[in-house]
Amino acid sequence: VYSQLDSKVHSKDKKWGLSFTVQNAAVKTEEYLNNGREIRRDVLAPIVRYLSSLLDYYTSQRLFWLCRCSLLVVYDGVAHGKATVKLIDFAHNITQENPADDTHVDAGLRNL
């Protein structure tokens, strides 16, 4: 995250991402979107749109199930309303019908 206060980029790593819980998700999201001067709420709409479409697709398809995955969220520090979300680290997937471990990704998307 580029800080306008000290003109430095502050990275949020995997450990930071794993610290997300249902209880602190709003606080962590604001922390990520804070550029030192404001909370970039303008990038929330494209992020929410992507997550909604991903959830719609994931819950309607029956081709594969993800055991675990990560989301990479990147937003432009200058352009307003410009954000990208990528599904990453999804190497652990299975193709059997109705796997018991399928609720984790579904629940994670719903909670975000």
C-alpha positions in Angstrom: 0.0 0.0 0.0 1.5 3.3 -1.0 1.4 5.8 1.8 0.9 9.4 0.8 2.2 10.5 4.3 5.7 9.0 4.0 5.9 8.3 0.2 6.7 4.6 0.8 5.2 1.4 -0.2 4.1 -0.8 2.8 3.6 -4.5 1.8 0.9 -6.7 3.1 2.2 -10.2 3.0 0.7 -13.7 3.4 1.0 -13.6 7.2 -1.0 -10.4 7.2 -3.7 -11.9 5.0 -3.9 -15.0 7.1 -4.7 -12.8 10.1 -8.1 -12.0 8.6 -11.1 -13.3 10.6 -14.8 -12.8 10.4 -14.5 -10.5 13.4 -11.7 -8.3 12.1 -12.4 -8.3 8.4 -13.8 -4.8 8.3 -10.8 -3.3 10.2 -8.3 -5.2 8.1 -10.0 -4.1 4.9 -9.8 -0.4 6.0 -6.2 -0.9 7.0 -5.4 -2.2 3.5 -7.3 0.6 1.8 -5.8 3.4 3.9 -3.2 5.4 1.9 -2.3 7.5 4.9 -4.7 10.3 4.0 -7.9 8.5 3.3 -9.5 5.1 3.1 -9.9 4.3 -0.6 -13.6 3.4 -0.5 -13.8 4.1 -4.3 -12.1 0.7 -5.0 -14.6 -1.3 -3.0 -17.2 -1.5 -5.8 -15.0 -3.3 -8.3 -13.7 -5.6 -5.6 -17.2 -6.5 -4.4 -18.4 -7.0 -8.0 -15.6 -9.5 -8.7 -16.1 -11.4 -5.4 -19.9 -11.5 -6.1 -19.4 -12.9 -9.6 -16.8 -15.4 -8.3 -19.2 -16.6 -5.7 -22.0 -16.9 -8.2 -19.8 -18.9 -10.5 -18.3 -21.1 -7.8 -21.6 -22.1 -6.3 -23.2 -22.8 -9.6 -20.5 -24.9 -11.2 -19.9 -28.6 -10.6 -16.6 -29.2 -12.4 -14.2 -28.8 -9.5 -14.0 -27.9 -5.9 -11.2 -25.9 -4.3 -9.9 -27.1 -1.0 -8.1 -23.8 -0.4 -7.1 -20.7 -2.4 -6.0 -17.1 -1.9 -7.2 -13.8 -3.3 -4.8 -11.2 -4.6 -6.3 -7.7 -4.4 -4.5 -4.8 -6.1 -5.7 -1.3 -6.5 -4.3 1.7 -8.3 -2.9 4.3 -5.9 -3.7 7.1 -8.3 -6.7 6.2 -10.5 -9.9 6.2 -8.6 -12.2 3.2 -8.7 -9.6 0.9 -10.3 -9.0 -2.4 -8.7 -8.1 -6.0 -9.7 -8.8 -9.2 -7.9 -7.1 -12.5 -8.8 -7.8 -16.0 -7.5 -4.4 -17.5 -6.7 -2.8 -20.5 -5.0 -5.6 -22.8 -6.0 -3.4 -25.8 -6.8 -5.4 -27.9 -4.3 -8.6 -28.8 -6.1 -10.5 -32.0 -6.6 -13.0 -33.2 -9.2 -15.1 -35.6 -7.2 -18.8 -35.0 -6.6 -19.8 -33.2 -3.3 -16.5 -33.3 -1.5 -16.7 -32.7 2.3 -14.0 -30.0 2.3 -15.8 -27.8 -0.2 -17.4 -25.4 2.3 -14.2 -23.4 3.1 -13.9 -21.4 -0.2 -17.7 -20.9 -0.3 -17.8 -19.6 3.3 -14.7 -17.4 2.8 -16.3 -15.7 -0.2 -19.6 -15.2 1.6 -17.8 -13.7 4.7 -15.8 -11.2 2.6 
